């Protein structure tokens, strides 16, 4: 079974807490803005979202940027 790991690189602990709250509770913040609207999750040209497969157990498995 393949697994996929998603990494979101946050700039601050506050951003990290918002991402975790969104995953736990399905909310981004009190204004209900998405993580993209808040600028926490970014795609193109300076993406901060990456994925890798199978727990990176093999040396050739590297994080891939999501664009």
N, CA, C and O atoms as CSV, one atom per row, in Angstrom:
chain,resi,resn,atom,element,x,y,z
A,1,UNK,N,N,0.832,-1.168,0.000
A,1,UNK,CA,C,0.000,0.000,0.000
A,1,UNK,C,C,0.884,1.242,0.000
A,1,UNK,O,O,1.790,1.368,0.824
A,2,UNK,N,N,0.616,2.152,-0.923
A,2,UNK,CA,C,1.371,3.390,-0.965
A,2,UNK,C,C,0.738,4.413,-0.039
A,2,UNK,O,O,-0.481,4.469,0.122
A,3,UNK,N,N,1.593,5.211,0.560
A,3,UNK,CA,C,1.114,6.329,1.364
A,3,UNK,C,C,1.709,7.604,0.806
A,3,UNK,O,O,2.750,7.579,0.149
A,4,UNK,N,N,1.053,8.705,1.065
A,4,UNK,CA,C,1.508,10.004,0.579
A,4,UNK,C,C,1.601,10.958,1.755
A,4,UNK,O,O,0.685,11.048,2.572
A,5,UNK,N,N,2.702,11.661,1.830
A,5,UNK,CA,C,2.960,12.616,2.894
A,5,UNK,C,C,2.876,14.016,2.319
A,5,UNK,O,O,3.485,14.300,1.287
A,6,UNK,N,N,2.139,14.885,2.964
A,6,UNK,CA,C,2.021,16.274,2.543
A,6,UNK,C,C,2.756,17.144,3.557
A,6,UNK,O,O,2.543,17.015,4.763
A,7,UNK,N,N,3.611,18.021,3.072
A,7,UNK,CA,C,4.339,18.951,3.920
A,7,UNK,C,C,3.956,20.370,3.540
A,7,UNK,O,O,4.032,20.750,2.371
A,8,UNK,N,N,3.545,21.152,4.528
A,8,UNK,CA,C,3.278,22.576,4.338
A,8,UNK,C,C,4.306,23.310,5.187
A,8,UNK,O,O,4.305,23.180,6.412
A,9,UNK,N,N,5.171,24.071,4.557
A,9,UNK,CA,C,6.191,24.802,5.294
A,9,UNK,C,C,5.625,26.146,5.718
A,9,UNK,O,O,5.369,27.015,4.884
A,10,UNK,N,N,5.433,26.308,7.012
A,10,UNK,CA,C,4.852,27.532,7.573
A,10,UNK,C,C,5.964,28.480,8.005
A,10,UNK,O,O,7.054,28.046,8.378
A,11,UNK,N,N,5.676,29.783,7.951
A,11,UNK,CA,C,6.655,30.792,8.346
A,11,UNK,C,C,6.687,31.012,9.853
A,11,UNK,O,O,7.726,31.376,10.403
A,12,UNK,N,N,5.551,30.793,10.530
A,12,UNK,CA,C,5.465,31.073,11.963
A,12,UNK,C,C,4.718,29.949,12.679
A,12,UNK,O,O,4.069,29.115,12.048
A,13,UNK,N,N,4.821,29.944,13.995
A,13,UNK,CA,C,4.057,28.984,14.791
A,13,UNK,C,C,2.562,29.256,14.670
A,13,UNK,O,O,1.755,28.327,14.700
A,14,UNK,N,N,2.192,30.528,14.532
A,14,UNK,CA,C,0.780,30.878,14.378
A,14,UNK,C,C,0.210,30.261,13.099
A,14,UNK,O,O,-0.893,29.715,13.107
A,15,UNK,N,N,0.967,30.350,12.000
A,15,UNK,CA,C,0.521,29.715,10.749
A,15,UNK,C,C,0.382,28.205,10.938
A,15,UNK,O,O,-0.586,27.600,10.477
A,16,UNK,N,N,1.349,27.609,11.614
A,16,UNK,CA,C,1.289,26.168,11.876
A,16,UNK,C,C,0.031,25.811,12.652
A,16,UNK,O,O,-0.640,24.830,12.332
A,17,UNK,N,N,-0.294,26.605,13.677
A,17,UNK,CA,C,-1.480,26.343,14.483
A,17,UNK,C,C,-2.762,26.463,13.656
A,17,UNK,O,O,-3.707,25.699,13.850
A,18,UNK,N,N,-2.787,27.426,12.734
A,18,UNK,CA,C,-3.959,27.588,11.872
A,18,UNK,C,C,-4.113,26.382,10.953
A,18,UNK,O,O,-5.224,25.891,10.751
A,19,UNK,N,N,-3.003,25.904,10.397
A,19,UNK,CA,C,-3.058,24.710,9.530
A,19,UNK,C,C,-3.555,23.517,10.325
A,19,UNK,O,O,-4.411,22.772,9.846
A,20,UNK,N,N,-3.037,23.320,11.533
A,20,UNK,CA,C,-3.466,22.192,12.355
A,20,UNK,C,C,-4.935,22.299,12.738
A,20,UNK,O,O,-5.649,21.297,12.722
A,21,UNK,N,N,-5.398,23.502,13.083
A,21,UNK,CA,C,-6.811,23.698,13.418
A,21,UNK,C,C,-7.691,23.406,12.209
A,21,UNK,O,O,-8.777,22.841,12.342
A,22,UNK,N,N,-7.218,23.793,11.037
A,22,UNK,CA,C,-7.974,23.527,9.810
A,22,UNK,C,C,-8.107,22.022,9.584
A,22,UNK,O,O,-9.177,21.540,9.213
A,23,UNK,N,N,-7.036,21.294,9.804
A,23,UNK,CA,C,-7.086,19.841,9.633
A,23,UNK,C,C,-7.966,19.190,10.701
A,23,UNK,O,O,-8.731,18.272,10.405
A,24,UNK,N,N,-7.855,19.663,11.927
A,24,UNK,CA,C,-8.621,19.079,13.030
A,24,UNK,C,C,-10.107,19.417,12.966
A,24,UNK,O,O,-10.957,18.550,13.164
A,25,UNK,N,N,-10.412,20.676,12.689
A,25,UNK,CA,C,-11.781,21.159,12.831
A,25,UNK,C,C,-12.425,21.579,11.522
A,25,UNK,O,O,-13.619,21.872,11.484
A,26,UNK,N,N,-11.644,21.610,10.446
A,26,UNK,CA,C,-12.197,21.998,9.156
A,26,UNK,C,C,-12.423,23.484,9.009
A,26,UNK,O,O,-13.172,23.918,8.134
A,27,UNK,N,N,-11.770,24.287,9.874
A,27,UNK,CA,C,-11.917,25.740,9.765
A,27,UNK,C,C,-10.541,26.367,9.605
A,27,UNK,O,O,-9.554,25.852,10.131
A,28,UNK,N,N,-10.474,27.464,8.888
A,28,UNK,CA,C,-9.200,28.145,8.704
A,28,UNK,C,C,-8.981,29.197,9.789
A,28,UNK,O,O,-7.916,29.241,10.404
A,29,UNK,N,N,-9.975,30.038,10.024
A,29,UNK,CA,C,-9.926,31.015,11.110
A,29,UNK,C,C,-11.323,31.560,11.323
A,29,UNK,O,O,-12.283,31.071,10.727
A,30,UNK,N,N,-11.438,32.551,12.153
A,30,UNK,CA,C,-12.760,33.071,12.496
A,30,UNK,C,C,-13.497,33.656,11.294
A,30,UNK,O,O,-14.726,33.618,11.244
A,31,UNK,N,N,-12.752,34.197,10.323
A,31,UNK,CA,C,-13.393,34.751,9.132
A,31,UNK,C,C,-13.682,33.672,8.089
A,31,UNK,O,O,-14.248,33.969,7.037
A,32,UNK,N,N,-13.311,32.458,8.359
A,32,UNK,CA,C,-13.530,31.321,7.456
A,32,UNK,C,C,-12.843,31.517,6.111
A,32,UNK,O,O,-13.345,31.062,5.083
A,33,UNK,N,N,-11.695,32.193,6.115
A,33,UNK,CA,C,-10.901,32.298,4.899
A,33,UNK,C,C,-10.134,31.004,4.698
A,33,UNK,O,O,-9.777,30.324,5.661
A,34,UNK,N,N,-9.886,30.673,3.452
A,34,UNK,CA,C,-9.100,29.469,3.178
A,34,UNK,C,C,-7.633,29.735,3.511
A,34,UNK,O,O,-7.219,30.883,3.671
A,35,UNK,N,N,-6.866,28.673,3.610
A,35,UNK,CA,C,-5.436,28.814,3.874
A,35,UNK,C,C,-4.747,29.542,2.732
A,35,UNK,O,O,-3.764,30.250,2.954
A,36,UNK,N,N,-5.249,29.379,1.513
A,36,UNK,CA,C,-4.688,30.088,0.360
A,36,UNK,C,C,-4.999,31.575,0.466
A,36,UNK,O,O,-4.123,32.408,0.233
A,37,UNK,N,N,-6.234,31.917,0.815
A,37,UNK,CA,C,-6.625,33.328,0.948
A,37,UNK,C,C,-5.816,34.029,2.036
A,37,UNK,O,O,-5.547,35.226,1.937
A,38,UNK,N,N,-5.430,33.292,3.069
A,38,UNK,CA,C,-4.626,33.868,4.149
A,38,UNK,C,C,-3.148,33.949,3.790
A,38,UNK,O,O,-2.371,34.581,4.507
A,39,UNK,N,N,-2.752,33.317,2.692
A,39,UNK,CA,C,-1.352,33.325,2.273
A,39,UNK,C,C,-0.498,32.311,2.995
A,39,UNK,O,O,0.728,32.352,2.891
A,40,UNK,N,N,-1.123,31.394,3.731
A,40,UNK,CA,C,-0.363,30.368,4.446
A,40,UNK,C,C,0.047,29.253,3.492
A,40,UNK,O,O,1.190,28.799,3.519
A,41,UNK,N,N,-0.873,28.816,2.659
A,41,UNK,CA,C,-0.577,27.815,1.633
A,41,UNK,C,C,-0.408,28.561,0.322
A,41,UNK,O,O,-1.277,29.326,-0.096
A,42,UNK,N,N,0.751,28.317,-0.329
A,42,UNK,CA,C,1.056,29.017,-1.578
A,42,UNK,C,C,1.441,28.017,-2.661
A,42,UNK,O,O,2.172,27.054,-2.427
A,43,UNK,N,N,0.929,28.278,-3.834
A,43,UNK,CA,C,1.332,27.543,-5.025
A,43,UNK,C,C,1.877,28.564,-6.012
A,43,UNK,O,O,1.511,29.738,-5.952
A,44,UNK,N,N,2.711,28.153,-6.881
A,44,UNK,CA,C,3.264,28.995,-7.949
A,44,UNK,C,C,3.358,30.459,-7.579
A,44,UNK,O,O,2.361,30.974,-7.073
A,45,UNK,N,N,4.390,31.151,-7.765
A,45,UNK,CA,C,5.683,30.595,-8.142
A,45,UNK,C,C,6.508,30.164,-6.928
A,45,UNK,O,O,7.528,29.494,-7.090
A,46,UNK,N,N,6.086,30.536,-5.716
A,46,UNK,CA,C,6.875,30.203,-4.519
A,46,UNK,C,C,6.130,29.214,-3.622
A,46,UNK,O,O,5.839,29.505,-2.462
A,47,UNK,N,N,5.832,28.054,-4.174
A,47,UNK,CA,C,5.053,27.045,-3.466
A,47,UNK,C,C,5.728,26.629,-2.162
A,47,UNK,O,O,6.953,26.535,-2.079
A,48,UNK,N,N,4.898,26.380,-1.144
A,48,UNK,CA,C,5.413,25.870,0.127
A,48,UNK,C,C,4.722,24.561,0.495
A,48,UNK,O,O,4.683,24.183,1.666
A,49,UNK,N,N,4.176,23.869,-0.506
A,49,UNK,CA,C,3.487,22.599,-0.303
A,49,UNK,C,C,4.240,21.521,-1.085
A,49,UNK,O,O,4.502,21.671,-2.278
A,50,UNK,N,N,4.583,20.430,-0.390
A,50,UNK,CA,C,5.370,19.352,-0.982
A,50,UNK,C,C,4.715,18.019,-0.663
A,50,UNK,O,O,3.944,17.915,0.292
A,51,UNK,N,N,5.019,16.994,-1.462
A,51,UNK,CA,C,4.557,15.658,-1.124
A,51,UNK,C,C,5.668,14.660,-1.381
A,51,UNK,O,O,6.563,14.892,-2.193
A,52,UNK,N,N,5.592,13.550,-0.676
A,52,UNK,CA,C,6.487,12.419,-0.900
A,52,UNK,C,C,5.674,11.154,-0.689
A,52,UNK,O,O,4.597,11.182,-0.092
A,53,UNK,N,N,6.207,10.038,-1.190
A,53,UNK,CA,C,5.484,8.765,-1.086
A,53,UNK,C,C,6.203,7.820,-0.129
A,53,UNK,O,O,7.419,7.885,0.051
A,54,UNK,N,N,5.409,6.944,0.475
A,54,UNK,CA,C,5.931,5.806,1.232
A,54,UNK,C,C,6.948,6.150,2.318
A,54,UNK,O,O,7.961,5.468,2.474
A,55,UNK,N,N,6.668,7.198,3.050
A,55,UNK,CA,C,7.490,7.547,4.224
A,55,UNK,C,C,8.957,7.827,3.899
A,55,UNK,O,O,9.793,7.825,4.802
A,56,UNK,N,N,9.281,8.065,2.644
A,56,UNK,CA,C,10.658,8.339,2.224
A,56,UNK,C,C,11.632,7.292,2.760
A,56,UNK,O,O,12.712,7.641,3.236
A,57,UNK,N,N,11.267,6.036,2.688
A,57,UNK,CA,C,12.112,4.972,3.222
A,57,UNK,C,C,13.275,4.638,2.292
A,57,UNK,O,O,14.274,4.072,2.737
A,58,UNK,N,N,13.164,4.974,1.038
A,58,UNK,CA,C,14.232,4.696,0.091
A,58,UNK,C,C,14.999,5.986,-0.178
A,58,UNK,O,O,14.402,7.061,-0.231
A,59,UNK,N,N,16.311,5.888,-0.349
A,59,UNK,CA,C,17.147,7.069,-0.511
A,59,UNK,C,C,16.738,7.936,-1.696
A,59,UNK,O,O,16.982,9.142,-1.693
A,60,UNK,N,N,16.119,7.336,-2.707
A,60,UNK,CA,C,15.773,8.118,-3.893
A,60,UNK,C,C,14.415,8.825,-3.770
A,60,UNK,O,O,14.042,9.597,-4.654
A,61,UNK,N,N,13.685,8.571,-2.698
A,61,UNK,CA,C,12.387,9.219,-2.494
A,61,UNK,C,C,12.615,10.608,-1.896
A,61,UNK,O,O,13.075,10.744,-0.762
A,62,UNK,N,N,12.291,11.616,-2.665
A,62,UNK,CA,C,12.489,12.987,-2.221
A,62,UNK,C,C,11.180,13.722,-2.280
A,62,UNK,O,O,10.262,13.318,-2.994
A,63,UNK,N,N,11.087,14.801,-1.531
A,63,UNK,CA,C,9.896,15.636,-1.558
A,63,UNK,C,C,9.755,16.270,-2.933
A,63,UNK,O,O,10.746,16.688,-3.533
A,64,UNK,N,N,8.548,16.341,-3.423
A,64,UNK,CA,C,8.250,16.969,-4.708
A,64,UNK,C,C,7.343,18.154,-4.452
A,64,UNK,O,O,6.355,18.048,-3.725
A,65,UNK,N,N,7.680,19.277,-5.049
A,65,UNK,CA,C,6.868,20.469,-4.864
A,65,UNK,C,C,5.549,20.303,-5.611
A,65,UNK,O,O,5.516,19.756,-6.714
A,66,UNK,N,N,4.462,20.778,-5.005
A,66,UNK,CA,C,3.144,20.763,-5.654
A,66,UNK,C,C,2.970,22.134,-6.292
A,66,UNK,O,O,3.034,23.157,-5.609
A,67,UNK,N,N,2.748,22.151,-7.601
A,67,UNK,CA,C,2.604,23.437,-8.299
A,67,UNK,C,C,1.203,23.651,-8.792
A,67,UNK,O,O,0.914,24.682,-9.400
